[in-house]
Amino acid sequence: MESYKYFIAESSVNENFGDNMIILTPGDVKQRFGPLFSKKFLVMVDETAGRAEILEQCHARGTIEWDAMNRSRAGGAVAACAVEGSTMTIQARLGRYPVNFGAAAGTIGGQALEAVEVNGDEVITTWAGIAGAGVGIAACLPQAPGVIRAEYPSEDDLKVGGARTNHVRIVSPLYEKVSFGIDDTDTKQEGATWVMALKCAEACLLEGVEFLDMRLIQLNPAVPHKTTNCVGSALNFAARPGSIGALREFVCTFVEEHTFSKDTGIAFSRGIRTGQESPFHAAIKTEILTVQKAEEEAQRLGIEFLDHNGRKGRIGALGAVLWADRGIEAAGLYGEHL
């Protein structure tokens, strides 16, 4: 079977969307195609780093896994994809890029992210899909909670299924990625940092803020001054830029009001990190570090400490932020894998 390659020149991404563009709300899309399967769509942007993180949830993991493989193959704005259950996280580059559906044959189809662009307080993601994958980007994703509107180049792009190719721009609110690292809120007699961290996240009902997930970070169990497990906690949020100040204040106040320890550390990170920028990723799990070293490394990385103690909890709090997006390995000893 002849392989099918589908290229879009960088300059053509916006040329497809002219005067005949059709604009639909998620409700309009649902009315036209019936209710489908996307449960969430959210885009976080770090303009300084030129990066975006796209979060999608579906009713089933099979569709998410298929989409992730196809988008990775197609390239374009996609730098990497990760799947946990029925949730996909795309690490993407800001800008417009040519895409290539690669080895996928024309009768098999494919799916691609062509562009991620910021327009004021909105993010525009541009998509292409062939065959069944076209249904996903033209009919399913545009009706997901979190979408403001979908823009189609023409009526032909609203004809889905078969061997057709579909294009769509999905417009959503601009969010930023915000992470908190928390450590040393307990003592040998009472408390558990992970419990407080989750209570903090559940109590946060601020407008413009969405709780993403929480991770437990196994720190170095050989440190001399610790509670039994030596585990820090990370909280990840998506926040509208105007809500970040209130979120910082909420988390800091909640933790300091509910801690059992005088050594509590709270670290704050704003932006999308690559996960490769600090030797502390390994050191936090393998070495005995000082508060001074942790503060120096945090300053180098642009990570702030919000606590008012300046005590040893800052070491684990920094480690929690650094491992906040590293997957299940965060919960293990260094080098441990499932």
C-alpha positions in Angstrom: 0.0 0.0 0.0 1.4 3.4 -0.9 2.3 5.5 2.1 0.5 8.8 2.6 2.4 11.9 3.7 0.5 15.0 4.6 2.5 18.2 4.8 1.4 21.7 5.7 3.8 24.5 5.1 4.3 26.8 8.1 2.8 29.7 6.3 -0.4 27.9 5.2 -1.8 27.2 8.7 -3.7 30.5 8.9 -4.3 30.8 5.1 -6.9 28.0 5.3 -9.0 30.1 7.6 -10.5 32.9 5.4 -13.7 34.8 5.0 -15.8 31.6 4.8 -14.7 30.5 8.3 -17.5 28.9 10.4 -17.5 29.6 14.1 -19.3 27.2 16.5 -19.6 27.0 20.3 -19.2 23.7 22.1 -23.0 23.6 22.3 -23.3 24.1 18.6 -20.9 21.3 17.9 -22.7 19.0 20.2 -26.0 19.8 18.6 -24.6 19.1 15.2 -22.8 15.8 15.9 -24.5 14.7 19.1 -22.7 14.3 22.4 -19.3 12.6 22.0 -16.4 11.7 24.4 -14.1 14.5 25.3 -14.3 15.4 29.0 -11.8 18.2 29.3 -9.5 20.5 27.3 -7.1 22.9 28.9 -4.0 24.7 27.6 -1.3 26.2 29.8 1.3 28.5 28.2 4.8 29.6 29.2 5.5 32.4 26.7 9.0 33.0 28.2 10.0 29.4 27.5 8.1 29.2 24.2 6.2 26.2 25.5 2.6 25.0 26.1 1.1 22.1 28.0 -2.2 20.7 26.7 -4.4 18.5 28.9 -7.1 16.3 27.4 -9.4 13.8 29.1 -11.6 11.3 27.3 -14.1 8.7 28.4 -11.8 5.8 27.4 -8.1 5.3 27.3 -8.0 3.7 23.9 -8.8 6.9 22.0 -6.3 8.9 24.1 -3.6 6.3 23.4 -4.3 6.3 19.7 -4.4 10.1 19.5 -1.1 10.4 21.4 0.7 8.0 19.1 -0.6 9.7 16.0 0.2 13.2 17.2 3.7 12.2 18.2 4.2 10.6 14.7 3.0 13.7 13.0 5.3 16.1 14.8 4.2 19.7 14.1 3.9 21.6 17.4 4.1 18.4 19.5 7.3 17.9 21.4 6.2 15.0 23.5 3.0 13.2 24.7 2.3 11.3 27.9 -0.7 9.2 28.8 -2.1 8.4 32.3 -5.3 6.4 32.1 -7.7 8.3 29.9 -5.8 11.6 30.2 -3.2 12.9 27.7 -0.7 15.6 28.3 1.0 17.2 25.3 4.2 19.2 25.6 4.1 21.6 22.7 6.1 24.4 21.1 4.5 27.8 20.6 4.2 28.7 16.9 3.2 27.1 13.7 5.0 24.1 12.2 4.7 21.7 9.2 3.3 18.3 10.1 3.9 14.9 8.7 1.5 12.0 9.1 4.5 9.8 8.3 4.0 6.1 7.7 0.2 6.2 8.1 -1.5 5.2 4.9 -4.3 7.3 3.4 -6.9 4.7 4.4 -5.6 4.5 7.9 -5.6 8.2 8.7 -3.8 10.4 11.2 -4.1 13.4 13.5 -1.8 16.4 14.0 -1.4 19.6 16.1 -0.2 22.2 13.6 0.1 25.3 15.8 -0.2 26.8 19.3 -0.7 30.5 19.4 -1.5 33.1 22.0 -4.0 35.8 21.2 -4.6 38.1 24.2 -6.1 36.0 27.0 -6.9 33.1 24.6 -5.0 30.3 23.2 -5.6 29.0 19.6 -4.6 25.4 18.8 -4.8 24.4 15.1 -5.5 20.7 14.2 -5.8 18.4 11.2 -7.2 15.0 11.0 -7.8 12.3 8.4 -10.7 9.8 8.4 -11.7 8.7 11.8 -9.1 11.0 13.4 -10.9 13.9 11.7 -14.0 13.1 13.7 -11.9 13.4 16.8 -10.6 16.9 16.1 -13.6 18.3 14.3 -16.5 16.8 16.2 -15.3 15.5 19.5 -12.6 17.8 20.9 -14.4 21.0 20.1 -17.3 20.1 22.4 -15.1 19.4 25.4 -15.5 21.5 28.6 -12.9 24.2 28.5 -13.4 25.1 24.9 -14.6 28.6 24.1 -15.3 28.1 20.4 -14.2 26.2 17.3 -13.3 27.7 14.0 -13.6 25.7 10.7 -12.2 26.9 7.4 -15.3 25.8 5.5 -18.4 23.6 5.5 -16.3 20.8 4.1 -14.4 20.6 7.4 -17.7 19.9 9.2 -18.2 16.7 7.1 -16.5 14.1 9.2 -15.7 10.4 8.7 -14.8 8.4 5.7 -11.6 9.4 4.0 -12.0 13.1 4.5 -9.4 15.5 5.9 -10.7 18.0 8.5 -9.2 21.2 9.9 -10.2 23.2 12.9 -8.9 25.9 15.3 -9.9 25.4 18.9 -9.9 28.5 21.1 -9.6 28.2 24.8 -8.7 30.4 27.8 -5.1 31.2 28.5 -3.8 29.4 31.6 -0.4 29.2 33.2 1.2 26.2 35.0 1.7 26.7 38.7 3.3 24.2 41.1 3.8 24.2 44.9 6.2 22.0 46.9 5.3 21.4 50.5 7.4 19.5 53.1 7.8 19.2 56.9 4.3 19.9 58.0 4.2 16.9 60.4 6.0 15.7 63.4 6.7 12.2 64.7 3.6 12.5 66.9 1.0 14.0 64.5 0.2 15.1 61.0 1.0 13.9 57.4 2.1 16.3 54.7 0.3 14.5 51.9 -3.0 14.8 53.8 -2.6 18.5 54.4 -1.6 19.0 50.7 -4.7 17.3 49.4 -6.9 19.2 51.9 -5.4 22.4 50.7 -6.1 21.6 47.1 -9.7 20.6 47.8 -10.3 23.8 49.8 -9.1 26.0 47.0 -12.2 27.2 45.1 -10.7 30.3 43.6 -12.1 31.6 40.4 -9.7 31.1 37.4 -7.9 28.2 39.2 -8.1 24.5 38.4 -6.4 21.8 40.5 -4.6 19.4 38.2 -3.0 16.8 40.4 -0.9 16.0 43.4 2.3 13.9 43.7 4.1 12.4 46.6 7.9 12.7 46.2 10.1 10.2 48.0 13.1 12.2 49.4 16.4 10.7 50.7 15.4 8.3 53.5 18.9 8.5 54.9 18.7 12.1 56.1 19.2 12.3 59.9 16.4 14.7 60.7 13.1 13.5 59.3 9.8 11.9 60.1 9.4 8.2 59.2 8.9 8.2 55.4 10.7 11.5 54.4 8.2 12.4 51.7 7.3 15.8 50.2 4.1 16.7 48.4 3.6 18.7 45.1 0.4 20.4 44.0 0.0 21.3 40.4 -2.6 23.9 39.3 -3.6 25.6 36.1 -4.3 29.3 36.8 -5.5 32.3 34.8 -2.7 34.9 35.0 -4.8 37.3 37.1 -5.5 34.6 39.7 -2.0 33.5 40.4 -1.4 36.0 43.2 -4.5 34.9 45.1 -3.5 31.3 44.6 -0.1 31.9 46.1 -1.6 33.6 49.1 -4.2 30.9 49.6 -1.7 28.0 49.6 0.8 29.7 51.8 -1.9 30.8 54.4 -3.6 27.3 54.4 -0.3 25.4 54.9 1.0 27.7 57.6 -2.3 27.7 59.5 -2.5 23.9 59.5 1.1 22.7 59.9 2.2 20.9 63.0 5.8 21.8 62.5 8.1 24.8 62.8 10.2 23.5 59.9 7.6 23.8 57.1 8.8 24.7 53.7 6.7 25.9 50.8 8.2 26.3 47.3 6.5 28.0 44.4 7.1 27.6 40.7 5.4 29.4 37.8 5.9 28.1 34.3 6.5 24.9 32.3 9.7 23.1 33.2 11.6 20.7 31.0 12.7 18.5 33.9 16.4 18.6 32.8 17.6 21.9 34.3 18.8 20.9 37.8 21.3 18.4 39.4 19.0 18.6 42.4 16.7 16.1 40.7 19.1 13.3 41.7 20.6 15.0 44.8 17.3 15.5 46.6 16.8 11.7 46.6 20.4 10.6 47.1 22.3 13.3 49.1 22.1 15.1 52.4 21.7 18.8 51.4 21.7 22.1 53.3 19.0 24.8 53.4 21.6 27.2 51.9 22.3 24.9 48.9 18.5 24.5 48.3 18.0 28.3 48.5 20.9 28.9 46.0 19.5 26.4 43.6 16.0 27.7 43.9 17.2 31.2 43.1 19.1 30.0 40.1 15.9 28.3 38.8 13.5 31.1 39.6 11.7 29.1 42.2 10.5 31.1 45.2 10.0 30.1 48.9 6.7 31.3 50.3 7.1 30.1 53.9 8.3 32.4 56.7 10.5 29.9 58.5 13.6 29.5 56.3 14.1 26.1 57.9 14.9 22.6 56.7 11.5 22.0 55.0 12.7 24.2 52.1 15.0 21.3 50.9 12.1 18.9 50.5 9.8 21.6 49.2 12.3 22.4 46.4 12.6 18.7 45.6 8.8 18.3 45.4 8.6 21.1 42.9 11.4 19.7 40.8 9.7 16.2 40.7 6.1 17.6 40.3 5.9 16.5 36.7 8.2 13.5 36.6 5.7 10.7 36.7 5.4 7.7 39.0 9.2 7.7 39.5 8.7 10.7 41.8 7.2 8.3 44.4 10.2 5.9 44.4 13.7 5.8 45.5 16.2 7.3 43.0 16.5 4.9 40.0 13.4 2.9 40.9 11.0 2.0 38.1 7.8 -0.1 37.8 
